[in-house]
Amino acid sequence: MIGRILGGIGDARIRLYLRGLLQSVAVQASTTRNAAIAGSVASVALVAIVASVPRSPFQPVLPGSAGPSGPFRWLAGLTGLDAVHGSALVVVSVLTVALAAAAFLAVLREAWRGTISAGTVIGLTVAYHVVVLFLPLLFSRDVYSYAYYGKIAGVYHANPYVVTPSDFPSDPLALYVGPRWVGTPAVYGPLFTLLSSGVARMFGSVTALIAAFRVIAIVASLATIAIVARLVRRVRPEREAFAVAMIGLNPVVLFQSVASGHNDLLVALSIAGALALVIAGKELPAIAVLSLGALVKATAAVPLLLLVVVVVARTEPGRRARALAAHLAVAAAIALLFALPFLQTSDPSLGMTELAKHQGWLAPSRFFGRVLDAMTGEALGIVSRVTFAAAFVLALFLIARALVRRAPSIPAEAEGAAWGWSLLFLMLLGPVLLPWYLAWTLPLAWLLPKVPRLTAVWIGTLLTVSQWATEPTRYPRAYDANVLFGHYVLTPVVVVVLAWLAVDFVRRLRAGTPFEEEPDEVAASARRR
């Protein structure tokens, strides 16, 4: 390569100088790449070791048989980390998540530059998912709720959208489910409740239930990565390493989504699958796949809505009503098929009404709500929540309108980018912000231009360091410090990133620039106008 570059230069001394300069740059790039890969491997290994220390701050409440074991438990003893306790162990956990975030940024940067091959990233991805298999449950008790609702439906033959775990207090899961969820009916989609029901019938012990949901998460994560890798290789091959790294090397995915068994990875799988179908020109199957995703978690209804809008906009005016009816009928039929066992009059929304009441400690809307409550004596905090909800609805409407204006020629890449924008706004403007929510957007990150793409990167980095003390009863001071750090340090940074995203969004709307174009294309589009 260097020889071809220098072949046209006549002066031998200049060629020799430039050859040395190019070789120096190549060596430097190779050194940076190798350092990034080594840092990523070391950070994953360190998180795995700290997670395998008995009573690690990363672990939720666990049954004895689900405690740390295997090679990383052995390494924790070998390194002496199992002898570290109390505040010292919390400090180690903080440093570990900080290192994981920094190492991820470094390896992602090299993947974007193209210095790390897609094959290397895929190999690391598979290896990291294997590592997770040897770790205990991490960062969240949600799998206990999944299993409890599944047992209510499949073992106790009751409706989990009406009754709650507190109605079955003698179940072994009662010792482990989060206190907040003991008296809460199911808030997940009926398809996932049916899946949980099947899992609960197949596996009796709490340990086996944990393993089952984690295996589902691992399979969903790897399947998503496989779809994304193949899709990017076909559409934008220069971004394949980056696209895979955003999911497969991301600490939020590995440790706060896969290792905790979260169903958000099933939503990510449905989004990746639907995008592949849209790019292949198969919109009706894509409608079906997103409908299934929305029946796991309502999140997937956002890209589903945008897909229906595009289908109708592409259709000739005289046939739009028929196209709308046909595609809505497919979505409705799938929804009815899986919702039918749980339909009743007590909560016909199947958990959506309950979910609307929840607020999360990292969400910007919660932050501003608390500020308003402090200023008005608890009177106007609700204004923040309503305002943020209205802002999301407005953003979704503007995205849909921008797509419609490009009809009938709306590229599939534009659809995927629009889904990514809308899911970012849903995550950041919603009343709850949790690390595993990032999984919704990651299969689409490679399609996004600079600002929303970096928004996904920076939010993922912030969420990586947002949890380092999982259980309030185990490390009460550290847990309180974790909450305060998240609410008063991380959330303001999230607000700044959200504002950055919103400014770029408005700028694109004013310029009439497609949501998938890069910043230089935005400027060129504005000049053309």
Sequence and secondary structure as in RCSB ss.txt:
>XXXX:A:sequence
MIGRILGGIGDARIRLYLRGLLQSVAVQASTTRNAAIAGSVASVALVAIVASVPRSPFQPVLPGSAGPSGPFRWL
AGLTGLDAVHGSALVVVSVLTVALAAAAFLAVLREAWRGTISAGTVIGLTVAYHVVVLFLPLLFSRDVYSYAYYG
KIAGVYHANPYVVTPSDFPSDPLALYVGPRWVGTPAVYGPLFTLLSSGVARMFGSVTALIAAFRVIAIVASLATI
AIVARLVRRVRPEREAFAVAMIGLNPVVLFQSVASGHNDLLVALSIAGALALVIAGKELPAIAVLSLGALVKATA
AVPLLLLVVVVVARTEPGRRARALAAHLAVAAAIALLFALPFLQTSDPSLGMTELAKHQGWLAPSRFFGRVLDAM
TGEALGIVSRVTFAAAFVLALFLIARALVRRAPSIPAEAEGAAWGWSLLFLMLLGPVLLPWYLAWTLPLAWLLPK
VPRLTAVWIGTLLTVSQWATEPTRYPRAYDANVLFGHYVLTPVVVVVLAWLAVDFVRRLRAGTPFEEEPDEVAAS
ARRR
>XXXX:A:secstr
 HHHHHTT   HHHHHHHHHHHHHHHHHHHHHHHHHHHHHHHHHHHHHHHHTSTT TT     GGGS  SHHHHH
HHHTTGGG  HHHHHHHHHHHHHHHHHHHHHHHHHHHHT S HHHHHHHHHHHHHHHHTS   S  HHHHHHHHH
HHHHTS   TTTS GGG TTSGGGGTS GGGTT    S HHHHHHHHHHHHH  SHHHHHHHHHHHHHHHHHHHH
HHHHHHHHHH GGGHHHHHHHHHT HHHIIIIITTT THHHHHHHHHHHHHHHHTT HHHHHHHHHHHHTT GGG
HHHHHHHHHHHHHHS GGGHHHHHHHHHHHHHHHHHHHHGGG  SS TTTTHHHHTT   TT HHHHHHHHHHHH
HTSSSHHHHHHHHHHHHHHHHHHHHHHHHTTTT   HHHHHHHHHHHHHHHHHHSS   GGGGGGTGGGGGGS H
HHHHHHHHHHHHHHTS S   TTTSHHHHHHHHHHIIIIIHHHHHHHHHHHHHHHHHHHHHT  TT  HHHHHHH
HHH 
